[in-house]
């Protein structure tokens, strides 16, 4: 068989952990067909079937699991060893964030960052899954949660609150329906295990309907359904503000409910000496403070911790 190219094994580990050729190919800067060809080449050279291929992705066979267990840790060790060297590129900063906070809050403010720090080379990664700082060359992330991420530095930016939002088309369709009587409106269910609607009715009264018009497994799909007028969603005000300002969504009833989660700046210890991160952090905290000062009445937002 001869020696296997390390590149093949590295791509195997990537595909095995992603469980999806498209995502793995994007991360490896390859086409799906090229990556698929490499995996078949590896299987042929090992004379083993490593993957079961299906319509929703790939899963490891027993022999594929054994290979991942044998080689995966070695590549993790290499990545960990190289991480310290990557931080020497002080003007290059790779940031990860969810699509909602990335597009609605961060991107509109980036021109000010570029003006203040033209030397920074930003690489933005948008995704719904949490980045693994141990395995991925990412310097910093914006996360939504309670700040409980072991082994990472977390700094609170601002809080979040929710309110019922609906498209103008739905409001027109409902005619004279009282927006305060939400149990009579078509409601959109949040991804499990969310209890937001129960929290809402407990706080502001009313009876939660026995069923939702539709239940969604992702916030992105839920947002699109609200925009299309399918029903009322509990919108996060931070990420929904641009849609409300544009008139594509309207707040019903005027009540807001603070939630326990907040938005955080998160980074691993290896990024502490990263000059680009230091500049970005200083700019971001100032932007967060300014954002909170522009939101009268939303005291939950202003609780920015240092």
N, C-alpha and C positions, 0 to 999 in steps of 0.2 A: 504493500500500500504506500510506503514511503511516508515522509513527514507531511502532516497536514498544514496548510497555510493557517497561521493564527487568525488571519482575517475571516476565514470561513467559520472558525469556532466563535469568534467574537460576534459575528452576525447571527449565528445560531443562538447564542445567549440572549441577544436582543429580541429575536423573534419569539423565543420560548417565554420570555418574561412579558412581552407585550400581548402575546396570544392573538396577534392580528398583523398580517403582512403589510397592510396599508400604513398603519401607525409606525411599524418598525422601519419600513422603507423611508417614510418621511424623516424619521429621526436619524437614519443612516445616510440621508441625501442620495438615495437610490430609487430607481423605478421599482414598482411592485414586481414586474416581470423579471428584472435583473436579480432582485433578492430571492424570488421564488426559484430561479435557475440555480442560484448559489446553494440553496437548501437541498435541492435535488442532487446537485453535484456532491454535496457532503454525504448525503445518504448513499449515493452510489459508491463513494470511496470507502465508506465504513461498512458497506453491504448490510446496512440496518435501516429499518423504517423508523424515523424519528418523530414524524408528525402524522396526525390524523387531520385531514383537510375537510372543512365543512363550509356551509354558506355563511356562517357567522364568525369564521376565523379558523385558527389552527389550535389543536390541543396536542400535548406530548403523549407519545406512546410510552410504555414501560421503559423501553430502552432509551427513549429521548429524555425521560426523567432521570435516568441513571447518568446519562452524559452531562446533563445540566448540573446535577449534584457534584459531579467530578470536576468540572471545569469552571462553573460559575463563580465560585469563591475566589479563584485565582485572578479572574478579570476584575472582580471587585477590589482585590488587593492592589492591582495595578492602578485602577482609577483613584483609589484612596491615596496612593503614593504620589500620583501626578497632580492631585488637587492643589497641593501647596505651590506647585510651579505655575499653575494656571493663574493664581491670584497675583502673580507678578505683572500681568498685563493690566496695569492699573487704570487704563483709560477705556477698557472694554468691560461692559457690565451686562450680564445675562439675567433677565428678570422673568419670573413666571407669575401668572395671575389667571383668575377665572375670566371667561369671556365677558361676564356682566360688568365687573368692576374695571376691567381693562378698557372696554369700549365706551362705557358711559361716564367713568370718572377720571381714569388716568390719562387716556389718549388726548382728550380735549385740553389737558393741562401741559402736555409735553412740549409744546412750542416754548413755554416759559423756561423749562429745564434746558432745552437746547440753546436758548439765548443766554442763559446764565452759565452753562457749562458746554460750550461748543466742542471741547476736547473729548467729551464722552462718546463712546461707540456703544449704542444701545442695541441689544438683541432681545426682542420681546417674544415670549412663548405663552400662548393662550390655551388653556385646557381646564377641564373640570376636575381632573384627578390631582391629588397632592404630589408635588415634585419630591423625588427622593434625592436629597442633597448628597447622600453617600455615593450614589451611582450615576448621577447626572451632573453635567458641568454647568450648574445654575448657581448664581451668586446670591440671589435674594428673591423673595416671593411676597406677594400680597395675598393674605389668606383671610377667610371669614370663619369665625369660630369663637372659642372662649380663651384662646391663648395658651392652650395646654398641649404643647408640642415638645416632647422630651428631647433634651440635648441641643435645642435651638434657642437663639435669642429672639424674643418676641416683644415688640413695642406696639402698644395700642394706638391706633390712629383716630378712629371715631366710631361711635355706636351706630346702631341701625334701628329703625322702627318701621312698622308695617301699617298699611291702610288698604281698605277695599278699593280697587281700581277697575274701571270698565271703559270700553271703547265708546265714543260718541254714538256709533251706530246702535249699540245695545241700549244705551240710555234713551235714544229716540224710540226704539222698538218697545221699550217698557212704558212709554207714555207717562202717565201721572203716578207711577209706582213710587212710593216713598223710599228714598235711598237709605233711610234709617231702618227700614224693615227688611233687612237683607235675607231673611228666611224665605221671602217671596220672590227673590231674584234667583236666576240660574247661577250656581256657584261652581267654581273650578277647584278640584281637589289638588293639594300639594303632594309632592313625592313623599312616600312613607319613609320614616315613621313620624312625619310632622304632625303636630297637634295644634297648629296655628289657628285654625277656625274654631276649635274648642276653646282655646285661650281667648279668642276674640269675643265669642258669645258670653263667656264667663265674665269678662270685663265690662262689656257694654250692654249685656242683656239680649233677650231674644232666644229663639229656639233654632238650633242647628237643624237643617233639613236632613231627612233620613238618607238621602243619596245626593251625590254630586252629578252635575250634567256630564262631567268627564273627570277622570282621575289621571294624573300625569306622573311619569317617572323621572322627569327632568324639568328644571326651572325654565330652561330655554323654550321647551315645547309649551309649557304653561303660559309663558309670556306671549308667545305667538298666538295662542288660542284666545287670550284676552284681547290682543290687538285686532283679531279678526271678528270680535264681537260674539264669541261663543258663550261667554259668561263672565262673572266677576271673579277676579283673582285677588289674593292678598299680596299686594305689591311691596317689595322692599323699596323704600323711598330713595335711598342713595342711588341705586341702579335704575330706578324708574323715573328719576327727576327729569332727564332729558326728554323722555317720551311724554311726560305730563306737560313740560314747558312747550313742547311742539304741538300739543293738543290732540295727540294720538291716544292718550289715556286721560281719564278724569278721576279724581278722588271722590268717592261717594260718602256722604254723611259728615265729613270733617273731623272724624275721630282718628287718633293715631295710637298705636300700641308699641311701646318700647320692648325690644327683645333682649335676651341675655347675650347673644352673640354680638361680635363687633368685627371691625376690619383691623388687621394687624400687619405690620412690617415684620417679616420673619427671615432670618438668615443663620447660617451655620457658623460655628466659631472660626472656621478657616477664613471667613470673609471679613473678620474684624479689622485686619490691616489693609484691606482693599481700598485704595484711595478713591476709586470711582464710586464704591459703595458709600464711603463717608460723605462724598459730595451729594450723592443721590439722597441719602438719608436726611441730611440737613435740609435739602430742598423739600423733600416730601413731608417732613414734620411741619415745616412752615406752611405748606399748602393745606395740610390737614387742619391746622389751627385757623387759617383764614377761612376755610370752608365752614367750620363750625361757627365762627363769628357771624357768618351770613345767614344763619338759620335761626331766626328769633323764635323762642318758645320751645325749641328742641334741646332742652338742657342735657338730655342723654348723650347727645352728640359731643357736647363740649367737654366731656370728661376725658380729656386726652392725658394719658399718663406718660411720664418720662422716666 
